[in-house]
Amino acid sequence: MKRFYKETGTEQVEGGWRAVLDGRAIRTAGGRQQVVPTQALASTLAAEWAVQGEIIDPASFHFRDLADFAIDAIAPDRHTVIAELVPYAETDTLCYRADPDEALYKRQAEVWEPLLRAFEERLGVRFTRISGIMHRPQPDETLARLRGELEACSDFELAALKMLSSLSASLVIALEAIRPGADADTLWRAAELEADWQVELWGEDWEAADLRATRFTAFQLAMRLAALSR
């Protein structure tokens, strides 16, 4: 599609901010008004339009796609989205460890345990640690507390959490990632600990390395969406 506008900008409207093209409002993929909670996020959306050349590249609108997802998919059905996120805590990767006599167990304890323990202390919850792959349920009180955390999140934070949880297989990592000042590198190392361990043992081909880099970029993008929406 050819570029059909000259100028981009933002404007404050009822319920938040929006990006505009030649003063005209933008709609989401689902046809809704694309109104976001902060001027910072609206400016980021406008910037994606501003950098387009004569031919618009739909694949380059990363923040627009996430914003549309928050507006079109999450806002109308928050309860379903939250119900889809809670199971990431039920099988959180930080809780599933190798057997204590394995070298990997020591690495997991060094990297995962401080992160998980700090999370438990901050929220006043307790997780069950498991050696092996057999599922064991997490305490009902913990899952209820996490559900409450999710219910307190905005639609845009939930959009970020959907991506973060999927990439890390951990609701703990995802919730830590949307906190102000979160360190993307530290959290990503925790999420990729087992993959990194396999690379140390067997090496890594370029395709796997490229995929991991792409996934980390997506992880950072989701963190950025949460920050911009606050």
N, C-alpha and C positions, 0 to 999 in steps of 0.2 A: 504494500500500500504506500502511495506517495504521501509525503508530508503535506498536510492540509491547513496548517496554522503557522503563524509567524512568531508569536510571543507566548510565553508561559508565565504563570504567576500563581499566587494563592490568595484566598479571601476567607474571612471569617463569616460563618453562617450559623444558623441555629443548630446547636448540637455539636459544633466543632469547627473544623477547617476543611477546605478542599482546594485541590489544584484546579487551575482554569487554563484553557487554551484560547487565546485571543478574547479573554473575558468570559468564555462560555464554560459551563460546568461539565464535568466528566461523569459518565455513568460506569457502573461496574459491569463485569461480564454478564451478570444476571439482570441488568437493567435498573439497578437501584442507584440512588444518589451516592456518589463516592465521598462521603463525609468521614473524616478521621479525627481523632481526639486532640491532636496537637498541631501547631503550626510547623514544628520541626518535621513531622512526618509528611504533612502536605507539601512542604518545600522539597523533600526528598522525592516525592511522587512527581512534582513539577520538573525536577531536575532530570528525571528519566525521560520525560518528553523533550526537554530542552536540548539534550545531547544527540537527538536523532538527526540523521542527515536527510537527504532528499527522499530516501526510501526508509520507511519505518521498519525496524527489526522487532517483531513481537517477542522474540525470545529474550530480549534485553530488559524487559519490564519486570524485574524480580520483585521489587517492593509493591508494584501495582498488583501483581498476582496474589501476593500474601494479603494485601489490604482487601482485595475483592473476596478472597476466601473468608476473611473475618466477617465481612459484611453480608455476603451471600449465603455462606454455609454455616457459620458459627452463630451469628446473632439470632437467626430464626430458631435454632435448635441447640442451645447451650447444654441442656441436660444430656443429650445424646453424646455430644463431644466429650463432656466430662466423664461419662460412663465408659467411653473408649480410652480415656487416659488412665483411669485408676488401675487397670490391669498391668500397666507398666510398673507400678509399685508392687503388685502381687508377685511379679517375676523379675524384680529389679536386678540387673546384672551385677550391681555392687554386692549383692547378698549371696551370690553363687560362686563359691571358691573351689579351688582344687583341694585334693586331700592334703592334710597337714604335713605329710612327709615328702611332698613334691616341692621342687624349687619354685614353681609358679605361685604356690600358696604364699611364700614369703613376699614376693613382689606384690601380690594382691593386698596383703596385709599392710605393706608399707604405703601403698598408694590409695587404696580404697578405704581402709579403716578410718584414717583421720577425717576424710571427707564425709563418710557415713556417720561417724560419731558426732561430728560438729552439727550435721543436719538434725540428728536425733535430739541433741541438746537444745538447738534453736527452736524446734517445734514441740519439744516435750513428747516425743514418740519413741518407740522401740521397734527395731527390725530384727527378724530372725535370720541369722547367718546359716548357710547351708554348704556343706562340703559335698560336691558331686552335682549331678544334674537332676536328681529326683525332686519334684516340686514339693514344697512344704508351705502351708498357708502363712501369711503375715497376720499379725494380731488385728482383730476387728477394729480396735481403738485407733490403731495406726492408720488404717485405711479410711476410717471416718474422718480423722484429722486432716488427712491429705485431700479428701473430697472437699472439706471446708476451705482449704487453701485454694483449690481450683475454682470453687464457686465465687471466691473473692476476686479472681482474676478478671480483667477486661476481656472483651472479645478478641482484641488484638494480641494480648498476652497468651490467650488460649491458642490462637493461630500459631504463635511462636512455639508454644509447648508441644503442639502436635508434631511439628517438624523436629524439634529437639529430642523428644522422647523416642521417636522413630529412629533417628540417627544414632542415639546413644544406648537404646534399649534400657533406659533408666529414667524413671520419673524424678528420682533424687537429683541426678545431674541436670535434668531439664529445669527443675524448679530453682536450682542453684544458678543456672545460666541466665535466668531472667532477673536476678537480683542486681541492683545497682552496684557497679564496680566489679562484677564477675570477671574472672580471668579465663578467657576462651581457651588459651593454650593448656592451662592446668586441667580444666574440665575435659578437654578433648583427649588429653593423654590418658585420663582415667577411663574415658569411654573406649579408647582404642588399645587399652593395656594388653588384652589377650592377642589382638592382631599384631601389635608390636612385638610381643613375645615370640610369635610364630616367625616374624621376619628375622628376629635375632637368631633363631634356630636354623631357618631354611633359606633365608634371603627373600627378595621381593622382585617381581618382574615389573616392567614399566607400566603395564596396563593396570595392575593392582595399585601401584603408586599413584597413577593418575586418578583412579577412582577414589582413593582415599583423600587426595587433595580436593577433588570436587565435593566430596561429602563434608570436609572441613569448611569449605567456602559456604556451603549451605547452612552449616551449624552457626557460623559467624553471622550470616544474613539473618537468621531467626533471632539471634541475640540482639542484633541491631534493631530489628523491628520492635522488639519488646522495649528497648531503651527509648526509641523515638516516639513510641506511643504513650509514654508516661508523662 
